[in-house]
Amino acid sequence: MSVRPDRVDIDVGKSMKNHTTFPRLFNTWHFIWLAILFAELFTTVANAIQSLLWYGEISWSLMIIGTIDALVVSLIVAPILFYFIRHTTELNTINEQLHQEIAERKRVEAALQKNEHKYRQMFENVQDIFYLEDASGIITDISPSVTKYTGYSREELIGRPTVSFYLKPEEREKVLACMQETGEVVDYEVVLVAKDDRQVHVSLHAHLLPDEEGGGSGVIEGVMRDITERKQAAAQLKELNELLSHQAATDPLTGIYNRSKFNDVLNVEIHRATRFNTALSLIMFDIDDFKKINDNHGHHEGDAVLREMTALVAQNVRIHDLFARWGGEEFMIMVANTALDNARQLAEKLRHAIDSHIFEGGHHVTCSFGVSQLGANENDDFLTKKVDNALYQAKAGGRNRVVTHE
């Protein structure tokens, strides 16, 4: 990955134009020039006075020559001398500023090289996958950490299209559409295909890099973080929660719903039946003389009878009926949208199926049934007590029979 430092442009000419102030010495040179002119004129006048004192007359030739000399020195020689002195000073100033510009540029270049080295080390040692792709979707650079997660070396990936590593190419189109709309994607989950065909789940953070004019260049810079283990852990947690939920709602011996789950659903269905004025009935039954099976043949064989009988009943109830183990050898069936007479007919059907079935080990099993329908203003507790009374009457009446309770 190439580091993109802040752009540094050092234009010497432009810099001198913007930052160099030439010495403004016109007034100073003007006074010096006047001083030289007056000095030359003073010398001429002094020579004339000296000639008058020595020879008794003024030497006009000396006056003319002195005047011409003063004019030549002040008008030609002095300006030339001043010009060279002035420009020498300006050149020294420019040279000093140029050295400062060069020193500053070297300092900036050294800082850039230091940053380049620092970011290159980060790029090559980071655990996430950093990558760059051009406007045509070709990978131009990618961090070496990609080998750890995909099995591909950095050299194998550079120059190849990014979409070729997506499990679903349409996901790539969704990423591009999102970046075209917002300029970036954040925590977008995609699935890549590793070199050994493994599926690698990654969380993608990417954005479009701007061009020099500030618009979109089409170049994408992104980071991929491997979340495969996190996804696997989440899936395992979901399976565990489903298992725990199933275990909390089912009877471990027979595999049907337990009493707690039955009560939860019963309350919901009573509320529904009351609200919409629909029928709701309960069937409660238990195995006659089940204790004899346990006492004579052991609990292991008694458990086998419970499981076999549960399977037999489950085959003969409707798919939307709720079948649950109430406790011990007692069972409950909730039949929604069913009036008392139809529930009684279902109970008779089940009683006959159990009575005519030969259980494993040659056991003959019968059951007693109580049936009751939900009445006006009744709750779950009242309804279960009614059906329990009906079951008690069935047992008291000789067992292997169905008794209803209004």
RODO-2510 file (C-alpha; in nm, 4 decimals, decimal comma):
residues 406
     n   res          X          Y          Z
     1     m     0,0000     0,0000     0,0000
     2     s     0,1416     0,3400    -0,0959
     3     v     0,1276     0,6122     0,1635
     4     r    -0,0470     0,9301     0,0511
     5     p     0,1268     1,2180     0,2359
     6     d     0,0135     1,5757     0,2141
     7     r     0,1424     1,7199    -0,1100
     8     v     0,4453     1,9435    -0,0747
     9     d     0,5306     2,1750    -0,3694
    10     i     0,8310     2,4020    -0,3410
    11     d     0,8641     2,6384    -0,6340
    12     v     1,1738     2,8484    -0,5857
    13     g     1,0721     3,1254    -0,8233
    14     k     0,7229     3,1410    -0,6813
    15     s     0,8555     3,1257    -0,3281
    16     m     1,0946     3,4138    -0,3917
    17     k     0,8160     3,6114    -0,5472
    18     n     0,5835     3,5507    -0,2550
    19     h     0,8271     3,5619     0,0330
    20     t     1,1342     3,7621    -0,0804
    21     t     1,1298     4,1380    -0,0291
    22     f     1,4095     4,3125    -0,2215
    23     p     1,5858     4,5821    -0,0178
    24     r     1,4132     4,9085    -0,0871
    25     l     1,7306     5,1350    -0,0646
    26     f     1,6477     5,4130    -0,3112
    27     n     1,6450     5,6844    -0,0500
    28     t     1,9658     5,5624     0,1113
    29     w     2,1490     5,5400    -0,2231
    30     h     2,0105     5,8801    -0,3189
    31     f     2,1699     6,0455    -0,0164
    32     i     2,4994     5,8659    -0,0725
    33     w     2,4986     5,9786    -0,4354
    34     l     2,4375     6,3400    -0,3303
    35     a     2,7201     6,3130    -0,0777
    36     i     2,9614     6,1939    -0,3499
    37     l     2,8455     6,4687    -0,5858
    38     f     2,8951     6,7381    -0,3230
    39     a     3,2318     6,5877    -0,2257
    40     e     3,3505     6,6067    -0,5889
    41     l     3,2195     6,9639    -0,6239
    42     f     3,3796     7,0574    -0,2934
    43     t     3,7119     6,9185    -0,4178
    44     t     3,6790     7,1251    -0,7386
    45     v     3,6031     7,4447    -0,5428
    46     a     3,8906     7,3699    -0,3023
    47     n     4,1309     7,3302    -0,5943
    48     a     4,0113     7,6648    -0,7376
    49     i     4,0647     7,8412    -0,4054
    50     q     4,4090     7,6815    -0,3719
    51     s     4,4977     7,7989    -0,7215
    52     l     4,3816     8,1518    -0,6290
    53     l     4,5932     8,1552    -0,3152
    54     w     4,9067     8,0143    -0,4788
    55     y     4,8994     8,1751    -0,8200
    56     g     4,6742     8,4734    -0,7583
    57     e     4,4160     8,3649    -1,0103
    58     i     4,1514     8,0946    -1,0519
    59     s     4,2436     7,8115    -1,2861
    60     w     3,9321     7,7743    -1,4974
    61     s     4,0718     7,4683    -1,6628
    62     l     4,0940     7,2956    -1,3245
    63     m     3,7390     7,4096    -1,2469
    64     i     3,6099     7,2651    -1,5741
    65     i     3,8034     6,9394    -1,5313
    66     g     3,6879     6,9069    -1,1668
    67     t     3,3277     6,9723    -1,2615
    68     i     3,3431     6,7141    -1,5397
    69     d     3,5074     6,4660    -1,2978
    70     a     3,2309     6,5267    -1,0406
    71     l     2,9638     6,4733    -1,3017
    72     v     3,1303     6,1553    -1,4341
    73     v     3,1779     6,0107    -1,0859
    74     s     2,8292     6,1013    -0,9662
    75     l     2,6358     6,0240    -1,2854
    76     i     2,8215     5,7197    -1,4233
    77     v     3,0675     5,5584    -1,1846
    78     a     2,8583     5,5902    -0,8666
    79     p     2,5374     5,4465    -1,0189
    80     i     2,7311     5,1531    -1,1633
    81     l     2,8974     5,0925    -0,8272
    82     f     2,5650     5,1325    -0,6479
    83     y     2,4007     4,8879    -0,8920
    84     f     2,6538     4,6148    -0,8226
    85     i     2,6435     4,6713    -0,4487
    86     r     2,2624     4,6649    -0,4441
    87     h     2,2275     4,3502    -0,6552
    88     t     2,5031     4,1759    -0,4608
    89     t     2,2969     4,2373    -0,1464
    90     e     1,9833     4,1098    -0,3166
    91     l     2,1631     3,7986    -0,4418
    92     n     2,2897     3,7270    -0,0923
    93     t     1,9365     3,7598     0,0414
    94     i     1,8000     3,5309    -0,2316
    95     n     2,0776     3,2810    -0,1700
    96     e     2,0026     3,2729     0,2016
    97     q     1,6322     3,2205     0,1399
    98     l     1,7095     2,9512    -0,1167
    99     h     1,9196     2,7668     0,1394
   100     q     1,6319     2,7940     0,3866
   101     e     1,3893     2,6582     0,1236
   102     i     1,6231     2,3648     0,0499
   103     a     1,6678     2,2898     0,4196
   104     e     1,2906     2,2970     0,4723
   105     r     1,2346     2,0710     0,1727
   106     k     1,4903     1,8228     0,3033
   107     r     1,3176     1,8292     0,6410
   108     v     0,9796     1,7606     0,4800
   109     e     1,1227     1,4802     0,2648
   110     a     1,2847     1,3223     0,5713
   111     a     0,9524     1,3396     0,7577
   112     l     0,7728     1,1841     0,4598
   113     q     1,0262     0,9030     0,4410
   114     k     0,9877     0,8435     0,8135
   115     n     0,6082     0,8324     0,7822
   116     e     0,6324     0,6084     0,4767
   117     h     0,8478     0,3646     0,6710
   118     k     0,6172     0,3782     0,9742
   119     y     0,3004     0,3208     0,7722
   120     r     0,4637     0,0527     0,5627
   121     q     0,5537    -0,1360     0,8810
   122     m     0,1959    -0,0979     1,0066
   123     f     0,0616    -0,2094     0,6680
   124     e     0,2788    -0,5198     0,6587
   125     n     0,2193    -0,6246     1,0208
   126     v    -0,1450    -0,5393     1,0800
   127     q    -0,3797    -0,8322     1,1421
   128     d    -0,6643    -0,6944     0,9284
   129     i    -0,6527    -0,7030     0,5488
   130     f    -0,5804    -0,3618     0,3956
   131     y    -0,6232    -0,3316     0,0213
   132     l    -0,6372    -0,0877    -0,2692
   133     e    -0,8193    -0,1425    -0,5949
   134     d    -0,8285     0,0773    -0,9035
   135     a    -1,1317     0,2144    -1,0849
   136     s    -1,1659    -0,1065    -1,2885
   137     g    -1,1859    -0,3235    -0,9749
   138     i    -0,8322    -0,4643    -0,9939
   139     i    -0,6357    -0,5125    -0,6711
   140     t    -0,3294    -0,2875    -0,6844
   141     d    -0,2005    -0,3499    -0,3323
   142     i    -0,2937    -0,5697    -0,0376
   143     s    -0,1411    -0,6387     0,3020
   144     p     0,0508    -0,9655     0,3630
   145     s    -0,2004    -1,0583     0,6366
   146     v    -0,4306    -1,1806     0,3589
   147     t    -0,2295    -1,5044     0,3448
   148     k    -0,3273    -1,5924     0,7020
   149     y    -0,6978    -1,5816     0,6238
   150     t    -0,7279    -1,6878     0,2596
   151     g    -0,4134    -1,8860     0,1823
   152     y    -0,3330    -1,6565    -0,1125
   153     s    -0,0012    -1,4753    -0,1142
   154     r     0,0095    -1,1008    -0,1688
   155     e     0,1735    -1,1510    -0,5084
   156     e    -0,1037    -1,3895    -0,6199
   157     l    -0,3744    -1,1335    -0,5518
   158     i    -0,2243    -0,8135    -0,6922
   159     g    -0,3496    -0,7644    -1,0449
   160     r    -0,6587    -0,9804    -1,0060
   161     p    -1,0203    -0,8525    -0,9915
   162     t    -1,1673    -0,8223    -0,6446
   163     v    -1,4987    -0,9772    -0,7480
   164     s    -1,3296    -1,3109    -0,8242
   165     f    -1,2901    -1,3742    -0,4495
   166     y    -1,6527    -1,3063    -0,3553
   167     l    -1,8671    -1,6120    -0,2865
   168     k    -2,1626    -1,4223    -0,4338
   169     p    -2,0653    -1,1747    -0,7092
   170     e    -2,3927    -0,9872    -0,6558
   171     e    -2,2643    -0,8859    -0,3109
   172     r    -1,9842    -0,7009    -0,4857
   173     e    -2,2407    -0,5063    -0,6894
   174     k    -2,4226    -0,4114    -0,3689
   175     v    -2,0963    -0,2830    -0,2188
   176     l    -2,0251    -0,0696    -0,5269
   177     a    -2,3807     0,0660    -0,5331
   178     c    -2,3541     0,1650    -0,1670
   179     m    -2,0208     0,3409    -0,2221
   180     q    -2,1524     0,5250    -0,5271
   181     e    -2,4380     0,6532    -0,3132
   182     t    -2,2596     0,7387     0,0139
   183     g    -1,8901     0,7162    -0,0722
   184     e    -1,8274     0,4368     0,1767
   185     v    -1,9448     0,1119     0,3322
   186     v    -1,9169     0,0437     0,7058
   187     d    -1,9241    -0,2988     0,8725
   188     y    -2,0668    -0,4643     0,5608
   189     e    -2,0522    -0,8432     0,5889
   190     v    -1,9408    -1,0372     0,2821
   191     v    -1,8137    -1,3910     0,2266
   192     l    -1,4875    -1,4550     0,0438
   193     v    -1,3622    -1,7824    -0,0991
   194     a    -1,0193    -1,8928     0,0262
   195     k    -0,7605    -2,0744    -0,1819
   196     d    -0,8704    -2,4091    -0,0364
   197     d    -1,2396    -2,3220    -0,1063
   198     r    -1,3116    -2,2359     0,2576
   199     q    -1,5662    -1,9623     0,3180
   200     v    -1,4161    -1,6627     0,4962
   201     h    -1,6617    -1,4202     0,6548
   202     v    -1,5278    -1,0633     0,6685
   203     s    -1,6548    -0,7272     0,7842
   204     l    -1,5767    -0,4700     0,5148
   205     h    -1,4972    -0,1022     0,5740
   206     a    -1,4139     0,0797     0,2474
   207     h    -1,4351     0,4225     0,0880
   208     l    -1,3706     0,5940    -0,2445
   209     l    -1,0546     0,8020    -0,2611
   210     p    -1,0982     1,1562    -0,4006
   211     d    -0,9106     1,2731    -0,7085
   212     e    -0,7051     1,5949    -0,7252
   213     e    -1,0163     1,7992    -0,7995
   214     g    -1,1964     1,6529    -0,4978
   215     g    -1,4274     1,4295    -0,6987
   216     g    -1,4479     1,0509    -0,6959
   217     s    -1,1466     0,8837    -0,8512
   218     g    -1,2970     0,5353    -0,8566
   219     v    -1,0053     0,4076    -0,6481
   220     i    -1,1199     0,2122    -0,3417
   221     e    -0,9272     0,1854    -0,0167
   222     g    -1,0610    -0,0699     0,2284
   223     v    -1,0090    -0,2877     0,5329
   224     m    -1,1417    -0,6416     0,5765
   225     r    -1,1639    -0,7944     0,9234
   226     d    -1,2014    -1,1706     0,9529
   227     i    -1,5179    -1,2500     1,1488
   228     t    -1,5378    -1,6195     1,0611
   229     e    -1,4837    -1,7330     1,4192
   230     r    -1,7356    -1,4766     1,5406
   231     k    -1,9944    -1,6017     1,2911
   232     q    -1,9266    -1,9626     1,3894
   233     a    -1,9552    -1,8741     1,7570
   234     a    -2,2828    -1,6913     1,6889
   235     a    -2,4187    -1,9930     1,4996
   236     q    -2,3165    -2,2250     1,7818
   237     l    -2,4761    -1,9917     2,0350
   238     k    -2,7960    -1,9849     1,8306
   239     e    -2,8011    -2,3653     1,8167
   240     l    -2,7372    -2,3823     2,1894
   241     n    -3,0170    -2,1354     2,2624
   242     e    -3,2531    -2,3328     2,0420
   243     l    -3,1506    -2,6521     2,2201
   244     l    -3,2005    -2,4941     2,5619
   245     s    -3,5331    -2,3511     2,4515
   246     h    -3,6385    -2,6920     2,3241
   247     q    -3,5250    -2,8614     2,6438
   248     a    -3,7088    -2,6031     2,8532
   249     a    -4,0322    -2,6694     2,6613
   250     t    -4,0221    -3,0481     2,6176
   251     d    -4,0374    -3,3556     2,8314
   252     p    -3,6989    -3,5330     2,8177
   253     l    -3,8472    -3,8848     2,8320
   254     t    -4,1205    -3,8626     2,5699
   255     g    -4,0052    -3,5632     2,3609
   256     i    -4,3461    -3,3922     2,3678
   257     y    -4,4224    -3,0579     2,5324
   258     n    -4,3968    -3,0369     2,9110
   259     r    -4,6450    -2,8899     3,1571
   260     s    -4,4802    -2,5456     3,1651
   261     k    -4,4960    -2,5034     2,7889
   262     f    -4,8536    -2,6357     2,7829
   263     n    -4,9650    -2,3777     3,0396
   264     d    -4,8023    -2,0938     2,8437
   265     v    -4,9812    -2,1889     2,5222
   266     l    -5,3079    -2,2617     2,7045
   267     n    -5,3225    -1,9083     2,8452
   268     v    -5,2705    -1,7611     2,4982
   269     e    -5,5377    -1,9826     2,3444
   270     i    -5,7895    -1,9093     2,6229
   271     h    -5,7413    -1,5370     2,5585
   272     r    -5,7879    -1,5935     2,1846
   273     a    -6,0983    -1,8118     2,2316
   274     t    -6,2545    -1,5563     2,4669
   275     r    -6,1813    -1,2644     2,2363
   276     f    -6,3139    -1,4301     1,9207
   277     n    -6,5849    -1,6420     2,0919
   278     t    -6,4486    -1,9737     1,9635
   279     a    -6,4597    -2,3170     2,1247
   280     l    -6,1689    -2,4612     2,3210
   281     s    -6,1591    -2,8043     2,4875
   282     l    -5,9128    -3,0059     2,6953
   283     i    -5,8574    -3,3827     2,7057
   284     m    -5,6754    -3,5238     3,0067
   285     f    -5,5852    -3,8912     3,0434
   286     d    -5,3562    -4,1198     3,2348
   287     i    -5,2511    -4,4837     3,2148
   288     d    -5,4604    -4,7240     3,4204
   289     d    -5,2641    -4,9216     3,6804
   290     f    -4,9327    -4,7954     3,5459
   291     k    -4,7715    -4,8543     3,8860
   292     k    -4,8087    -5,2309     3,8309
   293     i    -4,5907    -5,2132     3,5215
   294     n    -4,3169    -5,0322     3,7139
   295     d    -4,3471    -5,2630     4,0125
   296     n    -4,3586    -5,5866     3,8137
   297     h    -4,1278    -5,5049     3,5235
   298     g    -3,9156    -5,2132     3,6403
   299     h    -3,9031    -4,8441     3,5563
   300     h    -3,7019    -4,9056     3,2411
   301     e    -3,9888    -5,1020     3,0858
   302     g    -4,2390    -4,8525     3,2269
   303     d    -4,0491    -4,5706     3,0492
   304     a    -4,0596    -4,7693     2,7262
   305     v    -4,4389    -4,7988     2,7563
   306     l    -4,4664    -4,4212     2,8116
   307     r    -4,2598    -4,3479     2,5020
   308     e    -4,4527    -4,5969     2,2848
   309     m    -4,7896    -4,4720     2,4020
   310     t    -4,6839    -4,1089     2,3426
   311     a    -4,5875    -4,1924     1,9838
   312     l    -4,9192    -4,3719     1,9298
   313     v    -5,1242    -4,0749     2,0552
   314     a    -4,9158    -3,8243     1,8571
   315     q    -5,0031    -4,0154     1,5390
   316     n    -5,3761    -3,9837     1,6099
   317     v    -5,4127    -3,6160     1,7044
   318     r    -5,4399    -3,3228     1,4650
   319     i    -5,1269    -3,1264     1,3740
   320     h    -5,2553    -2,8122     1,5483
   321     d    -5,3564    -2,9922     1,8689
   322     l    -5,1194    -2,9394     2,1605
   323     f    -5,0068    -3,2655     2,3232
   324     a    -4,8107    -3,2514     2,6481
   325     r    -4,7011    -3,4618     2,9422
   326     w    -4,8775    -3,3247     3,2482
   327     g    -4,6798    -3,5276     3,5002
   328     g    -4,5973    -3,8955     3,5706
   329     e    -4,8373    -4,1028     3,3600
   330     e    -5,0811    -3,8130     3,3090
   331     f    -5,1138    -3,6346     2,9738
   332     m    -5,3061    -3,3364     2,8399
   333     i    -5,4318    -3,2448     2,4924
   334     m    -5,5588    -2,8983     2,4022
   335     v    -5,7946    -2,8997     2,1050
   336     a    -5,8588    -2,5464     1,9789
   337     n    -6,1688    -2,4526     1,7766
   338     t    -6,3306    -2,7760     1,9016
   339     a    -6,6507    -2,8108     2,1020
   340     l    -6,7063    -3,0644     2,3797
   341     d    -6,8747    -3,3333     2,1669
   342     n    -6,6017    -3,3376     1,9015
   343     a    -6,3342    -3,3454     2,1743
   344     r    -6,5140    -3,6424     2,3311
   345     q    -6,5091    -3,8225     1,9949
   346     l    -6,1325    -3,7640     1,9650
   347     a    -6,0846    -3,8981     2,3194
   348     e    -6,2829    -4,2123     2,2299
   349     k    -6,0667    -4,2595     1,9228
   350     l    -5,7501    -4,2378     2,1310
   351     r    -5,8882    -4,4671     2,4026
   352     h    -5,9715    -4,7317     2,1452
   353     a    -5,6299    -4,6989     1,9716
   354     i    -5,4468    -4,7532     2,3028
   355     d    -5,6753    -5,0350     2,4164
   356     s    -5,6289    -5,2267     2,0909
   357     h    -5,2514    -5,1750     2,0739
   358     i    -5,0084    -5,4441     2,1885
   359     f    -4,7086    -5,2707     2,3434
   360     e    -4,3538    -5,3961     2,3281
   361     g    -4,3064    -5,6760     2,5780
   362     g    -4,6667    -5,7895     2,5274
   363     h    -4,8173    -5,5329     2,7605
   364     h    -5,1850    -5,4409     2,7329
   365     v    -5,2430    -5,0825     2,8399
   366     t    -5,5653    -4,8886     2,8910
   367     c    -5,6259    -4,5232     2,9708
   368     s    -5,8985    -4,3207     3,1387
   369     f    -6,0052    -3,9879     2,9780
   370     g    -6,1624    -3,6692     3,1054
   371     v    -6,2939    -3,4052     2,8615
   372     s    -6,4081    -3,0485     2,9304
   373     q    -6,4830    -2,7320     2,7309
   374     l    -6,3926    -2,3752     2,8211
   375     g    -6,6920    -2,1903     2,9610
   376     a    -6,7691    -1,8216     2,9817
   377     n    -6,5405    -1,6203     3,2100
   378     e    -6,3290    -1,9277     3,2920
   379     n    -5,9511    -1,9162     3,3234
   380     d    -5,6858    -2,1834     3,2784
   381     d    -5,6944    -2,2919     3,6427
   382     f    -6,0711    -2,3450     3,6437
   383     l    -6,0626    -2,5313     3,3103
   384     t    -5,7848    -2,7706     3,4193
   385     k    -5,9713    -2,8443     3,7440
   386     k    -6,2859    -2,9320     3,5450
   387     v    -6,1013    -3,1725     3,3168
   388     d    -5,9165    -3,3241     3,6141
   389     n    -6,2540    -3,3908     3,7845
   390     a    -6,3775    -3,5584     3,4664
   391     l    -6,0695    -3,7829     3,4637
   392     y    -6,1262    -3,8698     3,8313
   393     q    -6,4841    -3,9716     3,7502
   394     a    -6,3614    -4,1917     3,4630
   395     k    -6,1258    -4,3736     3,6953
   396     a    -6,3882    -4,4027     3,9676
   397     g    -6,6337    -4,5410     3,7125
   398     g    -6,4173    -4,8397     3,6248
   399     r    -6,1299    -4,6985     3,4124
   400     n    -6,0729    -4,7306     3,0346
   401     r    -6,3530    -4,4884     2,9600
   402     v    -6,4239    -4,1259     2,8615
   403     v    -6,6128    -3,8842     3,0911
   404     t    -6,7072    -3,5294     3,0010
   405     h    -6,7563    -3,2260     3,2233
   406     e    -6,9633    -2,9343     3,1015
***
